[in-house]
Amino acid sequence: MWNIVSKLLFRALSLVVAVPVGRAITRLIEHSWTAARPDHPPRDPTRADTRWSDAITWAVISGVGVALGRLVTTKGAVGAWKAVVGTPPPGYEVDPEPATASAH
């Protein structure tokens, strides 16, 4: 029973971490775009009036932002869980060290 509850609590904690991280990443992506280009980022890169170079650049910046947001959210939630509970969250337990092959 505790395992199910702890999984739900960790998901809730992840959501609490994800909201501010998502907002910060969105701002970072938009500021990165405006630092590189004087115009606003394309809100819909699939529109006919969006240049290919702008659409591809926006896709790359957005993809990196999504990956970074996911990483920061996960690492932040795991760190917060460890600080409060004292153990890794469910599903993030540390694997034992793999056995090293002896040298011949």
Backbone hydrogen bonds in HBPLUS format (Angstrom, degrees):
<---DONOR---> <-ACCEPTOR-->    atom                        ^
c    i                          cat <-CA-CA->   ^        H-A-AA   ^      H-
h    n   atom  resd res      DA  || num        DHA   H-A  angle D-A-AA Bond
n    s   type  num  typ     dist DA aas  dist angle  dist       angle   num
A0005-VAL N   A0001-MET O   3.11 MM   4  6.43 166.8  2.13 155.1 158.7     1
A0006-SER N   A0002-TRP O   2.74 MM   4  5.85 161.8  1.77 152.8 158.3     2
A0007-LYS N   A0003-ASN O   3.00 MM   4  6.14 150.2  2.10 140.4 148.2     3
A0008-LEU N   A0004-ILE O   3.04 MM   4  6.31 159.3  2.09 148.7 153.9     4
A0009-LEU N   A0005-VAL O   2.86 MM   4  6.09 158.9  1.90 152.5 158.9     5
A0010-PHE N   A0006-SER O   2.91 MM   4  6.03 153.8  1.98 143.0 149.9     6
A0011-ARG N   A0007-LYS O   3.00 MM   4  6.24 153.3  2.07 144.9 152.1     7
A0012-ALA N   A0008-LEU O   2.99 MM   4  6.25 155.3  2.05 146.5 153.3     8
A0013-LEU N   A0009-LEU O   2.90 MM   4  6.15 157.8  1.95 147.9 154.1     9
A0014-SER N   A0010-PHE O   2.85 MM   4  6.05 155.2  1.91 146.4 153.4    10
A0015-LEU N   A0011-ARG O   3.00 MM   4  6.26 149.7  2.09 143.6 151.2    11
A0016-VAL N   A0012-ALA O   3.00 MM   4  6.32 155.0  2.06 148.5 155.2    12
A0017-VAL N   A0013-LEU O   2.99 MM   4  6.28 150.2  2.08 148.2 156.2    13
A0018-ALA N   A0014-SER O   2.78 MM   4  5.90 150.1  1.87 144.2 153.7    14
A0019-VAL N   A0015-LEU O   3.22 MM   4  6.35 151.7  2.30 152.7 154.7    15
A0021-VAL N   A0017-VAL O   3.35 MM   4  6.41 159.3  2.40 149.8 155.4    16
A0022-GLY N   A0018-ALA O   2.74 MM   4  5.72 158.8  1.78 150.1 155.8    17
A0023-ARG N   A0019-VAL O   3.13 MM   4  6.38 158.6  2.18 149.4 154.6    18
A0024-ALA N   A0020-PRO O   2.94 MM   4  6.12 160.8  1.98 146.6 152.1    19
A0025-ILE N   A0021-VAL O   2.85 MM   4  6.03 160.2  1.88 153.9 159.3    20
A0026-THR N   A0022-GLY O   2.96 MM   4  6.10 157.0  2.01 144.9 151.2    21
A0027-ARG N   A0023-ARG O   3.07 MM   4  6.34 162.0  2.10 148.8 153.0    22
A0028-LEU N   A0024-ALA O   2.89 MM   4  6.12 157.6  1.94 146.8 153.8    23
A0029-ILE N   A0025-ILE O   2.84 MM   4  6.06 158.8  1.88 154.0 158.7    24
A0030-GLU N   A0026-THR O   3.02 MM   4  6.25 166.3  2.04 151.2 154.8    25
A0031-HIS N   A0027-ARG O   2.82 MM   4  6.00 159.1  1.86 152.8 159.1    26
A0032-SER N   A0028-LEU O   2.84 MM   4  5.96 150.2  1.93 143.7 152.4    27
A0033-TRP N   A0029-ILE O   2.99 MM   4  6.25 153.9  2.06 146.8 153.5    28
A0034-THR N   A0030-GLU O   3.00 MM   4  6.28 169.6  2.01 151.3 153.3    29
A0035-ALA N   A0031-HIS O   2.89 MM   4  5.96 138.8  2.06 141.0 151.7    30
A0036-ALA N   A0032-SER O   3.15 MM   4  6.30 143.4  2.29 138.8 147.4    31
A0036-ALA N   A0033-TRP O   3.05 MM   3  5.23 125.2  2.36  99.3 113.4    32
A0037-ARG N   A0033-TRP O   2.77 MM   4  5.90 147.1  1.88 154.0 165.0    33
A0047-ARG N   A0044-ASP O   3.09 MM   3  5.86 172.3  2.10 127.0 129.0    34
A0050-THR N   A0047-ARG O   3.20 MM   3  5.57 166.5  2.22 114.2 117.5    35
A0055-ALA N   A0051-ARG O   2.94 MM   4  6.24 161.2  1.97 154.6 160.2    36
A0056-ILE N   A0052-TRP O   2.88 MM   4  6.07 166.4  1.90 159.9 162.6    37
A0057-THR N   A0053-SER O   2.99 MM   4  6.01 161.7  2.02 142.1 147.9    38
A0058-TRP N   A0054-ASP O   2.89 MM   4  5.96 163.0  1.92 148.4 153.5    39
A0059-ALA N   A0055-ALA O   2.96 MM   4  6.11 153.0  2.03 141.4 149.1    40
A0060-VAL N   A0056-ILE O   2.94 MM   4  6.20 157.0  1.99 151.7 157.2    41
A0061-ILE N   A0057-THR O   2.95 MM   4  6.17 173.9  1.95 157.0 158.6    42
A0062-SER N   A0058-TRP O   2.85 MM   4  5.88 161.1  1.88 147.4 153.6    43
A0063-GLY N   A0059-ALA O   2.88 MM   4  5.94 156.2  1.94 142.0 148.9    44
A0064-VAL N   A0060-VAL O   2.98 MM   4  6.20 163.7  2.00 155.1 158.7    45
A0065-GLY N   A0061-ILE O   2.95 MM   4  6.13 154.3  2.02 143.9 151.7    46
A0066-VAL N   A0062-SER O   2.85 MM   4  6.12 155.5  1.91 152.2 158.1    47
A0067-ALA N   A0063-GLY O   3.04 MM   4  6.26 166.2  2.06 149.4 152.9    48
A0068-LEU N   A0064-VAL O   2.88 MM   4  6.02 160.9  1.91 149.9 155.8    49
A0069-GLY N   A0065-GLY O   2.82 MM   4  5.94 159.1  1.86 147.8 153.9    50
A0070-ARG N   A0066-VAL O   2.94 MM   4  6.13 156.6  2.00 148.0 154.2    51
A0071-LEU N   A0067-ALA O   2.98 MM   4  6.18 158.4  2.03 147.0 153.0    52
A0072-VAL N   A0068-LEU O   2.89 MM   4  6.09 172.5  1.90 156.9 158.7    53
A0073-THR N   A0069-GLY O   2.90 MM   4  5.94 159.4  1.95 144.1 150.6    54
A0074-THR N   A0070-ARG O   2.96 MM   4  6.07 167.7  1.98 147.7 151.3    55
A0075-LYS N   A0071-LEU O   2.89 MM   4  6.01 173.9  1.90 158.3 160.2    56
A0076-GLY N   A0072-VAL O   2.84 MM   4  5.73 153.9  1.91 140.8 149.2    57
A0077-ALA N   A0073-THR O   2.88 MM   4  5.98 160.9  1.92 149.0 154.2    58
A0078-VAL N   A0074-THR O   2.92 MM   4  6.06 163.0  1.94 153.1 158.1    59
A0079-GLY N   A0075-LYS O   2.92 MM   4  6.02 160.2  1.96 144.2 150.2    60
A0080-ALA N   A0076-GLY O   2.90 MM   4  6.06 157.4  1.95 146.8 153.1    61
A0081-TRP N   A0077-ALA O   2.90 MM   4  6.03 159.8  1.94 146.6 152.4    62
A0082-LYS N   A0078-VAL O   2.95 MM   4  6.17 165.6  1.97 152.0 155.6    63
A0083-ALA N   A0079-GLY O   2.98 MM   4  6.15 152.6  2.06 143.0 150.7    64
A0084-VAL N   A0080-ALA O   3.01 MM   4  6.24 150.2  2.10 148.4 155.6    65
A0085-VAL N   A0081-TRP O   2.74 MM   4  5.70 166.5  1.75 162.3 165.8    66
A0086-GLY N   A0082-LYS O   2.83 MM   4  4.60 130.2  2.08 111.1 126.4    67
A0092-TYR N   A0089-PRO O   2.99 MM   3  5.49 158.4  2.04 142.0 141.8    68
